[in-house]
Amino acid sequence: MKPSVQQRETTGWGRYPRALCYLFRPERVREVAEVLQHGGMSSYLPRGLGRAYGDAALNSEQGVLLMERLDRYLAFDTETGLLRCEGGVALADIIATFLPRGWFLPVTPGTKFCTVGACVACDVHGKNHHHDGSIGNFVRSLTLLLPNGETVRCSREQNADLFYATIGGMGLTGIILEVELQLRRVETAWIVVDYVRTRDLDETLRTFHERDANYLYSVAWLDCVAQGRGFGRGVLMFGRHAVTDDLPPARRPNPFVIPRKRDKSVPFDLPEFVLNPLSLQAFNNLYYATHPAREGILVDYNTYFYPLDSILQWNRAYGKRGFVQWQCVLPYENGVKSLDDILRTAQQRRTYPFLSVLKRMGESSGGMLSFPMPGYTIALDFPVRRGLFEVLNELDAIVLEAGGRLYLAKDARMSAETFHATYALLPRWREVKAQVDPQGLLQSDLARRLQIVEGGK
Ligand SMILES: Cc1cc2nc3c(=O)[nH]c(=O)nc-3n(C[C@H](O)[C@H](O)[C@H](O)COP(=O)(O)OP(=O)(O)OC[C@H]3O[C@@H](n4cnc5c(N)ncnc54)[C@H](O)[C@@H]3O)c2cc1C
């Protein structure tokens, strides 16, 4: 069978790639890569399900390898929960297959519609970063296809530099063909959640510090519109996996069965005026009012981890111009002041996010370009409006000053200077890149914009 290479006209696809290739089997990867090169493309990039918010999975006018059909499970140890699977397997499939057998993801981002290879390439974090760190900590080994056609295995013990350059390496060190991932044993598909409502930023941060050591998961929704005494108020959601005894007796015989909910959908792009300071204030007030302190609430895993996945095309709520998610991490040392500055600056510029999520981060996985570091991470979803990018530049400056950084998987607009000043291990990463990809064949729009690769093309 010939590799399916679809040549597409650039017109109509805007800045989309000139060639998209589906990968069906690993042995095809090499063939497809050759086809791309012979087709005159100077670079190519693996792509999962395209859930990275910015330009990490784009390679304008060049080749893109679609990984989603490289989706086989290769081995699973029922005793230890060690899964070996191909890089294109979706997290949703892992859950569907292994949760009924008592295993869940060790770390999950806020969507399950993404691939395991991409999650490693972004070194994704979840609500348990303060406790467990990012997904890289649970990767036993990787099998990579290098641009020279060689297949290599890497782990903490074997080709360690390549391993740490690939975890968080944004697809630029090789194509992740296989991942050995340690799953987490669970007794049910339910999470026991304690909700805590806080009055201001001080109380929000204090509550995190006082309580989150007792929980595997913690996350806070912040009201970024409230001013005065309510500035920085929020709702913290602490969670742990429910054991069978936590379930009502009627649910205990089927602890992995959760109610099916009908997906909702945003049918068309909402007009821009819908998200205005007044409606955002009303939304925040309503959310705050409807989330009082409550303890021991049973919530199914979809509701707790993936609230947006049940709203199809939720991005349309932001209107035609869309939105930007801006996510930074701020080291604890300067974190409180910097967080305060960020929220105040956005308010002073009347630039309000629709959603805002605050988490605490623990130790880094060691990935050279990984985002997490010990500190606070805040993700703000801003509707694109005139003047937004100037405000975001101001927020970047606060992050830079605080010694923090922005998340590559969410970024679409930071400057190369900001990136270079905040990712300290870039020189080491570049050494590995130069060894495994001396011609710079693996590239992306993100890599070019931020000059991640020396002399990138
Ligand atoms: C609603 C929502 C919530 C999110 N929440 C979080 C969160 O809580 N925490 C978090 O960390 N992230 C979060 N994200 C970001 C998202 O989870 C990650 O960017 C994820 O990696 C995207 O997976 P994907 O399969 O869609 O990859 P893509 O977007 O297609 O690609 C992402 C990157 O991975 C690389 N890549 C893809 N496949 C491979 C491969 N096989 N080998 C090598 N490189 C590869 C690509 O080149 C690209 O650089 C969220 C995204 C959404 C939409």
The ligand as an ORCA input file, in Angstrom:
! r2SCAN-3c Opt
* xyz 0 1
  C      -9.450     22.088     26.617
  C      -7.949     21.905     26.726
  C      -7.394     21.750     27.991
  C      -6.009     21.580     28.124
  N      -5.499     21.429     29.367
  C      -4.179     21.239     29.543
  C      -3.637     21.040     30.829
  O      -4.353     21.036     31.829
  N      -2.299     20.812     30.931
  C      -1.486     20.772     29.842
  O      -0.286     20.551     30.012
  N      -1.979     20.964     28.596
  C      -3.295     21.196     28.416
  N      -3.802     21.376     27.155
  C      -2.910     21.306     25.998
  C      -2.942     19.917     25.350
  O      -3.334     18.947     26.256
  C      -1.576     19.525     24.841
  O      -1.062     20.502     23.984
  C      -1.602     18.159     24.110
  O      -0.312     17.712     23.971
  C      -2.241     18.241     22.745
  O      -2.263     16.951     22.168
  P      -2.567     16.753     20.624
  O      -2.582     15.285     20.348
  O      -3.751     17.517     20.252
  O      -1.217     17.375     20.008
  P      -0.975     18.493     18.895
  O      -1.615     19.751     19.324
  O      -1.332     17.977     17.569
  O       0.624     18.621     19.009
  C       1.218     19.185     20.145
  C       2.743     19.046     20.037
  O       3.106     17.669     20.122
  C       3.947     17.300     19.034
  N       3.633     15.896     18.699
  C       2.430     15.373     18.407
  N       2.530     14.040     18.205
  C       3.838     13.733     18.347
  C       4.587     12.521     18.235
  N       4.007     11.337     17.990
  N       5.935     12.585     18.393
  C       6.550     13.749     18.696
  N       5.881     14.910     18.841
  C       4.553     14.914     18.662
  C       3.581     18.270     17.920
  O       4.640     18.398     17.009
  C       3.320     19.547     18.711
  O       4.532     20.195     18.974
  C      -5.181     21.552     26.981
  C      -5.740     21.708     25.704
  C      -7.118     21.874     25.578
  C      -7.717     22.031     24.202
*
